[in-house]
Amino acid sequence: MSLTGAINIGRSALTASQLGLQVTGNNIANVGTAGYSRQITSLVPTRGDGGLFGASVGRGVQVRDVRRQIDEALQARLWNGTSDQTAATTQYNILSQIETALGELNDNDLSSEMSAFFRAWSERANQSDSSASVVRQGEKLAAFMQRLRSDLSDQRSLVDSQLGAGVTRANQLIEQIAGMNRAVADAEASGNTANTLRDQRDQLVTELSAMMDVSVVDRGPEGLDVLVGSTPVVLGSVARGLEMRRENVDGQVRVSVRTIDGGAQLRVNSGQLGALLNGRTTAIDQTIERLDDLAGQLIFEVNRLHSTGTNAMGLRSASGTLRIAAGDRSLALNDPANASFANLPYAANNGGFMVHVRNEATGATQSVRINVDLDGVTAGGIPGTSDDTSAEDIRAALQAIPGLSASFGSDGRLQIEAADGFDFSFSDDSSGALAVLGVNSYFEGTHAGTISVRSDLSTDPSRLTVGRIVDGTFIENGTALAIREVQDTGLASLGGRTLAGAWSDAVGAIGMATASARTNSQAATVVKDSLEAQRASVSGVSLDEEAINLMNFQRQYQGAARLI
């Protein structure tokens, strides 16, 4: 080996140690940088040739590469752990907000309001309270239900707003990932590894994994492909774009996340977006649905009794609360094409009701039964509704009773008027048709968002009917007692549960789901923290190790300089 060869060996050592010092310094500088992966300088000896006396000594050292210290499998697990932890925390927050809105752990809750409502009827039956108090308590209960439903709807709107913002951010991230794929490909065209760009790209994927569950396919020079389920959202340098879409399905607004390119719906099961989509449907929507079911059955059961109630003086006029479209009046009440009735949370059934018309001067009473045929069978004995009772049939039957007139108002409500010197009342409605039509009802509306006490009752509480005709005998407090008993009656429409029991089950389900979500959130956080610790042990910067490397490269540089 010549003197020049020895000097070149020293020069290679100087160059290698200089690069090693730079890499070590870069590691130390980024010890606190999120997503930074420790870089390692890989040195290999330069192969020598024949020298003095035929000995192969070597020609120094060269840098093979500077690579990131990273475990790809561990990184993928961390992305999954991030999605699961974010989803669990978001789900817990949604359920906690629902639980707070319901407020069943204090005295100002729906269960207490329903108890107070039925207690007012009990006190009215005992004549220890006035009709005005019963009306006011009904108004208070209706207002509470409306407010509770409004709170839940506001929470759903907030979730929709968060979904919109989340989809916008996720769309920005996939565009940045696609752009980073291009930047990495350009930077590595010369054969060097773009470690910093790769770290930045991984950090973008980490942030995206907090939004939705993603899987990544590394195609080397062509970049990372990012998929949600089996649907790709990033293909190399191409981002397909994301958007949130609202669609009306069966009268309800459904929200989905789709690709702008192709409109494919993403099955987002985890991450913040997955939890928001799931929480909106299975938590908020279901709670609103249960509240609406409860309100609908409360309205129907109270109206079913109030409509057949009476006082010592009967009714001189009554107006239904249901607005019936002109085209629906001649259709059977159970006809699926009858839009005025098909979407109600309750329905009339086969049966009938009694109408009593009294001559006020003589006291003579005429009782007429109006049959309501809703058996779903035609006169020919085949399934169908063509022969079943319509709203027009009921109006015509009422009109045919002497002393009564019946018509549909301009707003589509059934209106019944007694002739001068007459009053009327109803009893024994086995069909529920009067309650469905809202004739002489207590409540108006069909669900928790529309429930209210009938407007003329609020104006004139004396129109409240608390008596009842039972087996031809007038019982002064019969209706008040019957409505009080609704509180303790199991309803087939609620699976045999009482109104209070059905709501208690709904609240209990939310409480159990919240407790489970809290546990899942804590467990997912532990798993994510563990994965982050494992990644830090592999890819994180240790100042102690870097200090040792710093001294080694310093000594190497000093030795090479002395050699030269």
Secondary structure as GFF3:
##gff-version 3
##sequence-region A 1 564
A	DSSP	alpha_helix	3	29	.	.	.	ID=ss1
A	DSSP	beta_strand	39	45	.	.	.	ID=ss2
A	DSSP	three_ten_helix	52	54	.	.	.	ID=ss3
A	DSSP	beta_strand	61	68	.	.	.	ID=ss4
A	DSSP	alpha_helix	72	102	.	.	.	ID=ss5
A	DSSP	alpha_helix	110	125	.	.	.	ID=ss6
A	DSSP	alpha_helix	131	187	.	.	.	ID=ss7
A	DSSP	alpha_helix	195	211	.	.	.	ID=ss8
A	DSSP	beta_strand	215	218	.	.	.	ID=ss9
A	DSSP	three_ten_helix	220	222	.	.	.	ID=ss10
A	DSSP	beta_strand	224	228	.	.	.	ID=ss11
A	DSSP	beta_strand	231	235	.	.	.	ID=ss12
A	DSSP	beta_strand	238	239	.	.	.	ID=ss13
A	DSSP	beta_strand	242	249	.	.	.	ID=ss14
A	DSSP	beta_strand	252	259	.	.	.	ID=ss15
A	DSSP	alpha_helix	271	278	.	.	.	ID=ss16
A	DSSP	pi_helix	279	285	.	.	.	ID=ss17
A	DSSP	alpha_helix	286	306	.	.	.	ID=ss18
A	DSSP	beta_strand	309	310	.	.	.	ID=ss19
A	DSSP	beta_strand	317	319	.	.	.	ID=ss20
A	DSSP	three_ten_helix	326	328	.	.	.	ID=ss21
A	DSSP	alpha_helix	339	342	.	.	.	ID=ss22
A	DSSP	beta_strand	351	359	.	.	.	ID=ss23
A	DSSP	beta_strand	365	372	.	.	.	ID=ss24
A	DSSP	alpha_helix	391	399	.	.	.	ID=ss25
A	DSSP	beta_strand	404	408	.	.	.	ID=ss26
A	DSSP	beta_strand	414	418	.	.	.	ID=ss27
A	DSSP	beta_strand	422	427	.	.	.	ID=ss28
A	DSSP	alpha_helix	433	437	.	.	.	ID=ss29
A	DSSP	beta_strand	443	444	.	.	.	ID=ss30
A	DSSP	beta_strand	452	453	.	.	.	ID=ss31
A	DSSP	alpha_helix	455	459	.	.	.	ID=ss32
A	DSSP	three_ten_helix	461	463	.	.	.	ID=ss33
A	DSSP	beta_strand	467	470	.	.	.	ID=ss34
A	DSSP	beta_strand	473	475	.	.	.	ID=ss35
A	DSSP	alpha_helix	478	486	.	.	.	ID=ss36
A	DSSP	three_ten_helix	492	494	.	.	.	ID=ss37
A	DSSP	alpha_helix	499	539	.	.	.	ID=ss38
A	DSSP	alpha_helix	543	563	.	.	.	ID=ss39
###
